[in-house]
Amino acid sequence: MFAVVEIAGHQYKVSPSDKIYVPLLTNEKGTTLTFNQVLLKNDGTTIKIGTPVISNASVEATILDHVKDEKLIVFKKKRRKGYRVKRGHRQQLTYLQINSIS
């Protein structure tokens, strides 16, 4: 059983007991969330495809932690001008555990 769900503008293929990283959500750690934007649902025998979403379908998830992604180095340079800028960036993420698909 799996589903394709839209969370924070991104689409994820999830199954029960999966753990995924999504862009930062503002809820507290330990909170149970329900996502209603289910685009596709496969229960092993039948496949339902939404137009654009499936009505009465939802995915429940629990927030495990708020973490930071690995550091990305942003380096800018213009040749022969002496212009060099080095900056780093770490994206904030939320770690979710998928509880159920209904």
Phi and psi restraints in degrees (range 20) as a CNS / XPLOR table:
assign (resid 1 and name C) (resid 2 and name N)
       (resid 2 and name CA) (resid 2 and name C) 1.0 -151.0 20.0 2
assign (resid 2 and name N) (resid 2 and name CA)
       (resid 2 and name C) (resid 3 and name N) 1.0 167.6 20.0 2
assign (resid 2 and name C) (resid 3 and name N)
       (resid 3 and name CA) (resid 3 and name C) 1.0 -146.4 20.0 2
assign (resid 3 and name N) (resid 3 and name CA)
       (resid 3 and name C) (resid 4 and name N) 1.0 154.9 20.0 2
assign (resid 3 and name C) (resid 4 and name N)
       (resid 4 and name CA) (resid 4 and name C) 1.0 -107.6 20.0 2
assign (resid 4 and name N) (resid 4 and name CA)
       (resid 4 and name C) (resid 5 and name N) 1.0 119.9 20.0 2
assign (resid 4 and name C) (resid 5 and name N)
       (resid 5 and name CA) (resid 5 and name C) 1.0 -125.4 20.0 2
assign (resid 5 and name N) (resid 5 and name CA)
       (resid 5 and name C) (resid 6 and name N) 1.0 146.8 20.0 2
assign (resid 5 and name C) (resid 6 and name N)
       (resid 6 and name CA) (resid 6 and name C) 1.0 -99.1 20.0 2
assign (resid 6 and name N) (resid 6 and name CA)
       (resid 6 and name C) (resid 7 and name N) 1.0 121.3 20.0 2
assign (resid 6 and name C) (resid 7 and name N)
       (resid 7 and name CA) (resid 7 and name C) 1.0 -128.5 20.0 2
assign (resid 7 and name N) (resid 7 and name CA)
       (resid 7 and name C) (resid 8 and name N) 1.0 119.3 20.0 2
assign (resid 7 and name C) (resid 8 and name N)
       (resid 8 and name CA) (resid 8 and name C) 1.0 55.0 20.0 2
assign (resid 8 and name N) (resid 8 and name CA)
       (resid 8 and name C) (resid 9 and name N) 1.0 40.4 20.0 2
assign (resid 8 and name C) (resid 9 and name N)
       (resid 9 and name CA) (resid 9 and name C) 1.0 83.5 20.0 2
assign (resid 9 and name N) (resid 9 and name CA)
       (resid 9 and name C) (resid 10 and name N) 1.0 -0.4 20.0 2
assign (resid 9 and name C) (resid 10 and name N)
       (resid 10 and name CA) (resid 10 and name C) 1.0 -117.9 20.0 2
assign (resid 10 and name N) (resid 10 and name CA)
       (resid 10 and name C) (resid 11 and name N) 1.0 150.5 20.0 2
assign (resid 10 and name C) (resid 11 and name N)
       (resid 11 and name CA) (resid 11 and name C) 1.0 -102.6 20.0 2
assign (resid 11 and name N) (resid 11 and name CA)
       (resid 11 and name C) (resid 12 and name N) 1.0 134.2 20.0 2
assign (resid 11 and name C) (resid 12 and name N)
       (resid 12 and name CA) (resid 12 and name C) 1.0 -130.4 20.0 2
assign (resid 12 and name N) (resid 12 and name CA)
       (resid 12 and name C) (resid 13 and name N) 1.0 138.7 20.0 2
assign (resid 12 and name C) (resid 13 and name N)
       (resid 13 and name CA) (resid 13 and name C) 1.0 -91.5 20.0 2
assign (resid 13 and name N) (resid 13 and name CA)
       (resid 13 and name C) (resid 14 and name N) 1.0 117.9 20.0 2
assign (resid 13 and name C) (resid 14 and name N)
       (resid 14 and name CA) (resid 14 and name C) 1.0 -127.5 20.0 2
assign (resid 14 and name N) (resid 14 and name CA)
       (resid 14 and name C) (resid 15 and name N) 1.0 152.6 20.0 2
assign (resid 14 and name C) (resid 15 and name N)
       (resid 15 and name CA) (resid 15 and name C) 1.0 -129.2 20.0 2
assign (resid 15 and name N) (resid 15 and name CA)
       (resid 15 and name C) (resid 16 and name N) 1.0 160.3 20.0 2
assign (resid 15 and name C) (resid 16 and name N)
       (resid 16 and name CA) (resid 16 and name C) 1.0 -58.6 20.0 2
assign (resid 16 and name N) (resid 16 and name CA)
       (resid 16 and name C) (resid 17 and name N) 1.0 140.0 20.0 2
assign (resid 16 and name C) (resid 17 and name N)
       (resid 17 and name CA) (resid 17 and name C) 1.0 73.9 20.0 2
assign (resid 17 and name N) (resid 17 and name CA)
       (resid 17 and name C) (resid 18 and name N) 1.0 10.2 20.0 2
assign (resid 17 and name C) (resid 18 and name N)
       (resid 18 and name CA) (resid 18 and name C) 1.0 -74.3 20.0 2
assign (resid 18 and name N) (resid 18 and name CA)
       (resid 18 and name C) (resid 19 and name N) 1.0 153.2 20.0 2
assign (resid 18 and name C) (resid 19 and name N)
       (resid 19 and name CA) (resid 19 and name C) 1.0 -122.7 20.0 2
assign (resid 19 and name N) (resid 19 and name CA)
       (resid 19 and name C) (resid 20 and name N) 1.0 124.7 20.0 2
assign (resid 19 and name C) (resid 20 and name N)
       (resid 20 and name CA) (resid 20 and name C) 1.0 -133.2 20.0 2
assign (resid 20 and name N) (resid 20 and name CA)
       (resid 20 and name C) (resid 21 and name N) 1.0 157.4 20.0 2
assign (resid 20 and name C) (resid 21 and name N)
       (resid 21 and name CA) (resid 21 and name C) 1.0 -102.5 20.0 2
assign (resid 21 and name N) (resid 21 and name CA)
       (resid 21 and name C) (resid 22 and name N) 1.0 131.4 20.0 2
assign (resid 21 and name C) (resid 22 and name N)
       (resid 22 and name CA) (resid 22 and name C) 1.0 -128.4 20.0 2
assign (resid 22 and name N) (resid 22 and name CA)
       (resid 22 and name C) (resid 23 and name N) 1.0 162.8 20.0 2
assign (resid 22 and name C) (resid 23 and name N)
       (resid 23 and name CA) (resid 23 and name C) 1.0 -56.9 20.0 2
assign (resid 23 and name N) (resid 23 and name CA)
       (resid 23 and name C) (resid 24 and name N) 1.0 155.2 20.0 2
assign (resid 23 and name C) (resid 24 and name N)
       (resid 24 and name CA) (resid 24 and name C) 1.0 -52.9 20.0 2
assign (resid 24 and name N) (resid 24 and name CA)
       (resid 24 and name C) (resid 25 and name N) 1.0 127.2 20.0 2
assign (resid 24 and name C) (resid 25 and name N)
       (resid 25 and name CA) (resid 25 and name C) 1.0 -107.1 20.0 2
assign (resid 25 and name N) (resid 25 and name CA)
       (resid 25 and name C) (resid 26 and name N) 1.0 146.1 20.0 2
assign (resid 25 and name C) (resid 26 and name N)
       (resid 26 and name CA) (resid 26 and name C) 1.0 -85.0 20.0 2
assign (resid 26 and name N) (resid 26 and name CA)
       (resid 26 and name C) (resid 27 and name N) 1.0 1.0 20.0 2
assign (resid 26 and name C) (resid 27 and name N)
       (resid 27 and name CA) (resid 27 and name C) 1.0 -77.0 20.0 2
assign (resid 27 and name N) (resid 27 and name CA)
       (resid 27 and name C) (resid 28 and name N) 1.0 161.8 20.0 2
assign (resid 27 and name C) (resid 28 and name N)
       (resid 28 and name CA) (resid 28 and name C) 1.0 -75.1 20.0 2
assign (resid 28 and name N) (resid 28 and name CA)
       (resid 28 and name C) (resid 29 and name N) 1.0 158.9 20.0 2
assign (resid 28 and name C) (resid 29 and name N)
       (resid 29 and name CA) (resid 29 and name C) 1.0 -65.2 20.0 2
assign (resid 29 and name N) (resid 29 and name CA)
       (resid 29 and name C) (resid 30 and name N) 1.0 137.2 20.0 2
assign (resid 29 and name C) (resid 30 and name N)
       (resid 30 and name CA) (resid 30 and name C) 1.0 92.3 20.0 2
assign (resid 30 and name N) (resid 30 and name CA)
       (resid 30 and name C) (resid 31 and name N) 1.0 -5.7 20.0 2
assign (resid 30 and name C) (resid 31 and name N)
       (resid 31 and name CA) (resid 31 and name C) 1.0 -75.6 20.0 2
assign (resid 31 and name N) (resid 31 and name CA)
       (resid 31 and name C) (resid 32 and name N) 1.0 141.5 20.0 2
assign (resid 31 and name C) (resid 32 and name N)
       (resid 32 and name CA) (resid 32 and name C) 1.0 -96.8 20.0 2
assign (resid 32 and name N) (resid 32 and name CA)
       (resid 32 and name C) (resid 33 and name N) 1.0 127.1 20.0 2
assign (resid 32 and name C) (resid 33 and name N)
       (resid 33 and name CA) (resid 33 and name C) 1.0 -113.7 20.0 2
assign (resid 33 and name N) (resid 33 and name CA)
       (resid 33 and name C) (resid 34 and name N) 1.0 153.1 20.0 2
assign (resid 33 and name C) (resid 34 and name N)
       (resid 34 and name CA) (resid 34 and name C) 1.0 -121.5 20.0 2
assign (resid 34 and name N) (resid 34 and name CA)
       (resid 34 and name C) (resid 35 and name N) 1.0 125.4 20.0 2
assign (resid 34 and name C) (resid 35 and name N)
       (resid 35 and name CA) (resid 35 and name C) 1.0 -108.0 20.0 2
assign (resid 35 and name N) (resid 35 and name CA)
       (resid 35 and name C) (resid 36 and name N) 1.0 121.9 20.0 2
assign (resid 35 and name C) (resid 36 and name N)
       (resid 36 and name CA) (resid 36 and name C) 1.0 -98.2 20.0 2
assign (resid 36 and name N) (resid 36 and name CA)
       (resid 36 and name C) (resid 37 and name N) 1.0 -6.2 20.0 2
assign (resid 36 and name C) (resid 37 and name N)
       (resid 37 and name CA) (resid 37 and name C) 1.0 -86.1 20.0 2
assign (resid 37 and name N) (resid 37 and name CA)
       (resid 37 and name C) (resid 38 and name N) 1.0 67.0 20.0 2
assign (resid 37 and name C) (resid 38 and name N)
       (resid 38 and name CA) (resid 38 and name C) 1.0 -91.5 20.0 2
assign (resid 38 and name N) (resid 38 and name CA)
       (resid 38 and name C) (resid 39 and name N) 1.0 118.9 20.0 2
assign (resid 38 and name C) (resid 39 and name N)
       (resid 39 and name CA) (resid 39 and name C) 1.0 -92.9 20.0 2
assign (resid 39 and name N) (resid 39 and name CA)
       (resid 39 and name C) (resid 40 and name N) 1.0 -29.9 20.0 2
assign (resid 39 and name C) (resid 40 and name N)
       (resid 40 and name CA) (resid 40 and name C) 1.0 -149.9 20.0 2
assign (resid 40 and name N) (resid 40 and name CA)
       (resid 40 and name C) (resid 41 and name N) 1.0 143.9 20.0 2
assign (resid 40 and name C) (resid 41 and name N)
       (resid 41 and name CA) (resid 41 and name C) 1.0 -139.4 20.0 2
assign (resid 41 and name N) (resid 41 and name CA)
       (resid 41 and name C) (resid 42 and name N) 1.0 129.1 20.0 2
assign (resid 41 and name C) (resid 42 and name N)
       (resid 42 and name CA) (resid 42 and name C) 1.0 -125.1 20.0 2
assign (resid 42 and name N) (resid 42 and name CA)
       (resid 42 and name C) (resid 43 and name N) 1.0 117.8 20.0 2
assign (resid 42 and name C) (resid 43 and name N)
       (resid 43 and name CA) (resid 43 and name C) 1.0 -103.9 20.0 2
assign (resid 43 and name N) (resid 43 and name CA)
       (resid 43 and name C) (resid 44 and name N) 1.0 16.6 20.0 2
assign (resid 43 and name C) (resid 44 and name N)
       (resid 44 and name CA) (resid 44 and name C) 1.0 102.0 20.0 2
assign (resid 44 and name N) (resid 44 and name CA)
       (resid 44 and name C) (resid 45 and name N) 1.0 -33.8 20.0 2
assign (resid 44 and name C) (resid 45 and name N)
       (resid 45 and name CA) (resid 45 and name C) 1.0 -113.9 20.0 2
assign (resid 45 and name N) (resid 45 and name CA)
       (resid 45 and name C) (resid 46 and name N) 1.0 -38.1 20.0 2
assign (resid 45 and name C) (resid 46 and name N)
       (resid 46 and name CA) (resid 46 and name C) 1.0 -123.5 20.0 2
assign (resid 46 and name N) (resid 46 and name CA)
       (resid 46 and name C) (resid 47 and name N) 1.0 152.3 20.0 2
assign (resid 46 and name C) (resid 47 and name N)
       (resid 47 and name CA) (resid 47 and name C) 1.0 -119.4 20.0 2
assign (resid 47 and name N) (resid 47 and name CA)
       (resid 47 and name C) (resid 48 and name N) 1.0 126.5 20.0 2
assign (resid 47 and name C) (resid 48 and name N)
       (resid 48 and name CA) (resid 48 and name C) 1.0 -110.3 20.0 2
assign (resid 48 and name N) (resid 48 and name CA)
       (resid 48 and name C) (resid 49 and name N) 1.0 130.0 20.0 2
assign (resid 48 and name C) (resid 49 and name N)
       (resid 49 and name CA) (resid 49 and name C) 1.0 -115.8 20.0 2
assign (resid 49 and name N) (resid 49 and name CA)
       (resid 49 and name C) (resid 50 and name N) 1.0 128.9 20.0 2
assign (resid 49 and name C) (resid 50 and name N)
       (resid 50 and name CA) (resid 50 and name C) 1.0 -81.8 20.0 2
assign (resid 50 and name N) (resid 50 and name CA)
       (resid 50 and name C) (resid 51 and name N) 1.0 159.6 20.0 2
assign (resid 50 and name C) (resid 51 and name N)
       (resid 51 and name CA) (resid 51 and name C) 1.0 -129.7 20.0 2
assign (resid 51 and name N) (resid 51 and name CA)
       (resid 51 and name C) (resid 52 and name N) 1.0 77.5 20.0 2
assign (resid 51 and name C) (resid 52 and name N)
       (resid 52 and name CA) (resid 52 and name C) 1.0 -87.1 20.0 2
assign (resid 52 and name N) (resid 52 and name CA)
       (resid 52 and name C) (resid 53 and name N) 1.0 -19.0 20.0 2
assign (resid 52 and name C) (resid 53 and name N)
       (resid 53 and name CA) (resid 53 and name C) 1.0 -123.4 20.0 2
assign (resid 53 and name N) (resid 53 and name CA)
       (resid 53 and name C) (resid 54 and name N) 1.0 161.1 20.0 2
assign (resid 53 and name C) (resid 54 and name N)
       (resid 54 and name CA) (resid 54 and name C) 1.0 -88.9 20.0 2
assign (resid 54 and name N) (resid 54 and name CA)
       (resid 54 and name C) (resid 55 and name N) 1.0 126.6 20.0 2
assign (resid 54 and name C) (resid 55 and name N)
       (resid 55 and name CA) (resid 55 and name C) 1.0 -74.5 20.0 2
assign (resid 55 and name N) (resid 55 and name CA)
       (resid 55 and name C) (resid 56 and name N) 1.0 147.2 20.0 2
assign (resid 55 and name C) (resid 56 and name N)
       (resid 56 and name CA) (resid 56 and name C) 1.0 62.7 20.0 2
assign (resid 56 and name N) (resid 56 and name CA)
       (resid 56 and name C) (resid 57 and name N) 1.0 22.5 20.0 2
assign (resid 56 and name C) (resid 57 and name N)
       (resid 57 and name CA) (resid 57 and name C) 1.0 -113.7 20.0 2
assign (resid 57 and name N) (resid 57 and name CA)
       (resid 57 and name C) (resid 58 and name N) 1.0 143.0 20.0 2
assign (resid 57 and name C) (resid 58 and name N)
       (resid 58 and name CA) (resid 58 and name C) 1.0 -152.9 20.0 2
assign (resid 58 and name N) (resid 58 and name CA)
       (resid 58 and name C) (resid 59 and name N) 1.0 160.9 20.0 2
assign (resid 58 and name C) (resid 59 and name N)
       (resid 59 and name CA) (resid 59 and name C) 1.0 -126.0 20.0 2
assign (resid 59 and name N) (resid 59 and name CA)
       (resid 59 and name C) (resid 60 and name N) 1.0 127.2 20.0 2
assign (resid 59 and name C) (resid 60 and name N)
       (resid 60 and name CA) (resid 60 and name C) 1.0 -100.2 20.0 2
assign (resid 60 and name N) (resid 60 and name CA)
       (resid 60 and name C) (resid 61 and name N) 1.0 136.4 20.0 2
assign (resid 60 and name C) (resid 61 and name N)
       (resid 61 and name CA) (resid 61 and name C) 1.0 -141.8 20.0 2
assign (resid 61 and name N) (resid 61 and name CA)
       (resid 61 and name C) (resid 62 and name N) 1.0 153.4 20.0 2
assign (resid 61 and name C) (resid 62 and name N)
       (resid 62 and name CA) (resid 62 and name C) 1.0 -115.7 20.0 2
assign (resid 62 and name N) (resid 62 and name CA)
       (resid 62 and name C) (resid 63 and name N) 1.0 136.6 20.0 2
assign (resid 62 and name C) (resid 63 and name N)
       (resid 63 and name CA) (resid 63 and name C) 1.0 -79.2 20.0 2
assign (resid 63 and name N) (resid 63 and name CA)
       (resid 63 and name C) (resid 64 and name N) 1.0 120.3 20.0 2
assign (resid 63 and name C) (resid 64 and name N)
       (resid 64 and name CA) (resid 64 and name C) 1.0 -90.1 20.0 2
assign (resid 64 and name N) (resid 64 and name CA)
       (resid 64 and name C) (resid 65 and name N) 1.0 -39.8 20.0 2
assign (resid 64 and name C) (resid 65 and name N)
       (resid 65 and name CA) (resid 65 and name C) 1.0 -167.6 20.0 2
assign (resid 65 and name N) (resid 65 and name CA)
       (resid 65 and name C) (resid 66 and name N) 1.0 161.0 20.0 2
assign (resid 65 and name C) (resid 66 and name N)
       (resid 66 and name CA) (resid 66 and name C) 1.0 -111.7 20.0 2
assign (resid 66 and name N) (resid 66 and name CA)
       (resid 66 and name C) (resid 67 and name N) 1.0 122.8 20.0 2
assign (resid 66 and name C) (resid 67 and name N)
       (resid 67 and name CA) (resid 67 and name C) 1.0 -131.7 20.0 2
assign (resid 67 and name N) (resid 67 and name CA)
       (resid 67 and name C) (resid 68 and name N) 1.0 174.0 20.0 2
assign (resid 67 and name C) (resid 68 and name N)
       (resid 68 and name CA) (resid 68 and name C) 1.0 -113.1 20.0 2
assign (resid 68 and name N) (resid 68 and name CA)
       (resid 68 and name C) (resid 69 and name N) 1.0 143.8 20.0 2
assign (resid 68 and name C) (resid 69 and name N)
       (resid 69 and name CA) (resid 69 and name C) 1.0 -76.5 20.0 2
assign (resid 69 and name N) (resid 69 and name CA)
       (resid 69 and name C) (resid 70 and name N) 1.0 174.8 20.0 2
assign (resid 69 and name C) (resid 70 and name N)
       (resid 70 and name CA) (resid 70 and name C) 1.0 -64.8 20.0 2
assign (resid 70 and name N) (resid 70 and name CA)
       (resid 70 and name C) (resid 71 and name N) 1.0 154.2 20.0 2
assign (resid 70 and name C) (resid 71 and name N)
       (resid 71 and name CA) (resid 71 and name C) 1.0 -74.1 20.0 2
assign (resid 71 and name N) (resid 71 and name CA)
       (resid 71 and name C) (resid 72 and name N) 1.0 134.6 20.0 2
assign (resid 71 and name C) (resid 72 and name N)
       (resid 72 and name CA) (resid 72 and name C) 1.0 -104.5 20.0 2
assign (resid 72 and name N) (resid 72 and name CA)
       (resid 72 and name C) (resid 73 and name N) 1.0 134.5 20.0 2
assign (resid 72 and name C) (resid 73 and name N)
       (resid 73 and name CA) (resid 73 and name C) 1.0 -96.7 20.0 2
assign (resid 73 and name N) (resid 73 and name CA)
       (resid 73 and name C) (resid 74 and name N) 1.0 125.4 20.0 2
assign (resid 73 and name C) (resid 74 and name N)
       (resid 74 and name CA) (resid 74 and name C) 1.0 -109.8 20.0 2
assign (resid 74 and name N) (resid 74 and name CA)
       (resid 74 and name C) (resid 75 and name N) 1.0 111.7 20.0 2
assign (resid 74 and name C) (resid 75 and name N)
       (resid 75 and name CA) (resid 75 and name C) 1.0 -119.5 20.0 2
assign (resid 75 and name N) (resid 75 and name CA)
       (resid 75 and name C) (resid 76 and name N) 1.0 124.8 20.0 2
assign (resid 75 and name C) (resid 76 and name N)
       (resid 76 and name CA) (resid 76 and name C) 1.0 -117.7 20.0 2
assign (resid 76 and name N) (resid 76 and name CA)
       (resid 76 and name C) (resid 77 and name N) 1.0 140.8 20.0 2
assign (resid 76 and name C) (resid 77 and name N)
       (resid 77 and name CA) (resid 77 and name C) 1.0 -150.7 20.0 2
assign (resid 77 and name N) (resid 77 and name CA)
       (resid 77 and name C) (resid 78 and name N) 1.0 141.1 20.0 2
assign (resid 77 and name C) (resid 78 and name N)
       (resid 78 and name CA) (resid 78 and name C) 1.0 -119.7 20.0 2
assign (resid 78 and name N) (resid 78 and name CA)
       (resid 78 and name C) (resid 79 and name N) 1.0 120.4 20.0 2
assign (resid 78 and name C) (resid 79 and name N)
       (resid 79 and name CA) (resid 79 and name C) 1.0 -67.3 20.0 2
assign (resid 79 and name N) (resid 79 and name CA)
       (resid 79 and name C) (resid 80 and name N) 1.0 145.5 20.0 2
assign (resid 79 and name C) (resid 80 and name N)
       (resid 80 and name CA) (resid 80 and name C) 1.0 63.6 20.0 2
assign (resid 80 and name N) (resid 80 and name CA)
       (resid 80 and name C) (resid 81 and name N) 1.0 10.8 20.0 2
assign (resid 80 and name C) (resid 81 and name N)
       (resid 81 and name CA) (resid 81 and name C) 1.0 -113.4 20.0 2
assign (resid 81 and name N) (resid 81 and name CA)
       (resid 81 and name C) (resid 82 and name N) 1.0 -11.9 20.0 2
assign (resid 81 and name C) (resid 82 and name N)
       (resid 82 and name CA) (resid 82 and name C) 1.0 76.7 20.0 2
assign (resid 82 and name N) (resid 82 and name CA)
       (resid 82 and name C) (resid 83 and name N) 1.0 15.7 20.0 2
assign (resid 82 and name C) (resid 83 and name N)
       (resid 83 and name CA) (resid 83 and name C) 1.0 -96.8 20.0 2
assign (resid 83 and name N) (resid 83 and name CA)
       (resid 83 and name C) (resid 84 and name N) 1.0 115.0 20.0 2
assign (resid 83 and name C) (resid 84 and name N)
       (resid 84 and name CA) (resid 84 and name C) 1.0 -141.9 20.0 2
assign (resid 84 and name N) (resid 84 and name CA)
       (resid 84 and name C) (resid 85 and name N) 1.0 127.5 20.0 2
assign (resid 84 and name C) (resid 85 and name N)
       (resid 85 and name CA) (resid 85 and name C) 1.0 -132.2 20.0 2
assign (resid 85 and name N) (resid 85 and name CA)
       (resid 85 and name C) (resid 86 and name N) 1.0 128.6 20.0 2
assign (resid 85 and name C) (resid 86 and name N)
       (resid 86 and name CA) (resid 86 and name C) 1.0 -120.8 20.0 2
assign (resid 86 and name N) (resid 86 and name CA)
       (resid 86 and name C) (resid 87 and name N) 1.0 122.0 20.0 2
assign (resid 86 and name C) (resid 87 and name N)
       (resid 87 and name CA) (resid 87 and name C) 1.0 -133.3 20.0 2
assign (resid 87 and name N) (resid 87 and name CA)
       (resid 87 and name C) (resid 88 and name N) 1.0 154.1 20.0 2
assign (resid 87 and name C) (resid 88 and name N)
       (resid 88 and name CA) (resid 88 and name C) 1.0 -117.4 20.0 2
assign (resid 88 and name N) (resid 88 and name CA)
       (resid 88 and name C) (resid 89 and name N) 1.0 158.9 20.0 2
assign (resid 88 and name C) (resid 89 and name N)
       (resid 89 and name CA) (resid 89 and name C) 1.0 -146.1 20.0 2
assign (resid 89 and name N) (resid 89 and name CA)
       (resid 89 and name C) (resid 90 and name N) 1.0 135.8 20.0 2
assign (resid 89 and name C) (resid 90 and name N)
       (resid 90 and name CA) (resid 90 and name C) 1.0 -125.9 20.0 2
assign (resid 90 and name N) (resid 90 and name CA)
       (resid 90 and name C) (resid 91 and name N) 1.0 116.8 20.0 2
assign (resid 90 and name C) (resid 91 and name N)
       (resid 91 and name CA) (resid 91 and name C) 1.0 -74.3 20.0 2
assign (resid 91 and name N) (resid 91 and name CA)
       (resid 91 and name C) (resid 92 and name N) 1.0 136.9 20.0 2
assign (resid 91 and name C) (resid 92 and name N)
       (resid 92 and name CA) (resid 92 and name C) 1.0 -87.1 20.0 2
assign (resid 92 and name N) (resid 92 and name CA)
       (resid 92 and name C) (resid 93 and name N) 1.0 133.4 20.0 2
assign (resid 92 and name C) (resid 93 and name N)
       (resid 93 and name CA) (resid 93 and name C) 1.0 -127.9 20.0 2
assign (resid 93 and name N) (resid 93 and name CA)
       (resid 93 and name C) (resid 94 and name N) 1.0 160.5 20.0 2
assign (resid 93 and name C) (resid 94 and name N)
       (resid 94 and name CA) (resid 94 and name C) 1.0 -116.0 20.0 2
assign (resid 94 and name N) (resid 94 and name CA)
       (resid 94 and name C) (resid 95 and name N) 1.0 132.6 20.0 2
assign (resid 94 and name C) (resid 95 and name N)
       (resid 95 and name CA) (resid 95 and name C) 1.0 -96.6 20.0 2
assign (resid 95 and name N) (resid 95 and name CA)
       (resid 95 and name C) (resid 96 and name N) 1.0 116.9 20.0 2
assign (resid 95 and name C) (resid 96 and name N)
       (resid 96 and name CA) (resid 96 and name C) 1.0 -113.4 20.0 2
assign (resid 96 and name N) (resid 96 and name CA)
       (resid 96 and name C) (resid 97 and name N) 1.0 149.0 20.0 2
assign (resid 96 and name C) (resid 97 and name N)
       (resid 97 and name CA) (resid 97 and name C) 1.0 -116.1 20.0 2
assign (resid 97 and name N) (resid 97 and name CA)
       (resid 97 and name C) (resid 98 and name N) 1.0 126.2 20.0 2
assign (resid 97 and name C) (resid 98 and name N)
       (resid 98 and name CA) (resid 98 and name C) 1.0 -80.4 20.0 2
assign (resid 98 and name N) (resid 98 and name CA)
       (resid 98 and name C) (resid 99 and name N) 1.0 122.7 20.0 2
assign (resid 98 and name C) (resid 99 and name N)
       (resid 99 and name CA) (resid 99 and name C) 1.0 -89.6 20.0 2
assign (resid 99 and name N) (resid 99 and name CA)
       (resid 99 and name C) (resid 100 and name N) 1.0 -51.2 20.0 2
assign (resid 99 and name C) (resid 100 and name N)
       (resid 100 and name CA) (resid 100 and name C) 1.0 -155.2 20.0 2
assign (resid 100 and name N) (resid 100 and name CA)
       (resid 100 and name C) (resid 101 and name N) 1.0 158.4 20.0 2
assign (resid 100 and name C) (resid 101 and name N)
       (resid 101 and name CA) (resid 101 and name C) 1.0 -121.6 20.0 2
assign (resid 101 and name N) (resid 101 and name CA)
       (resid 101 and name C) (resid 102 and name N) 1.0 124.0 20.0 2
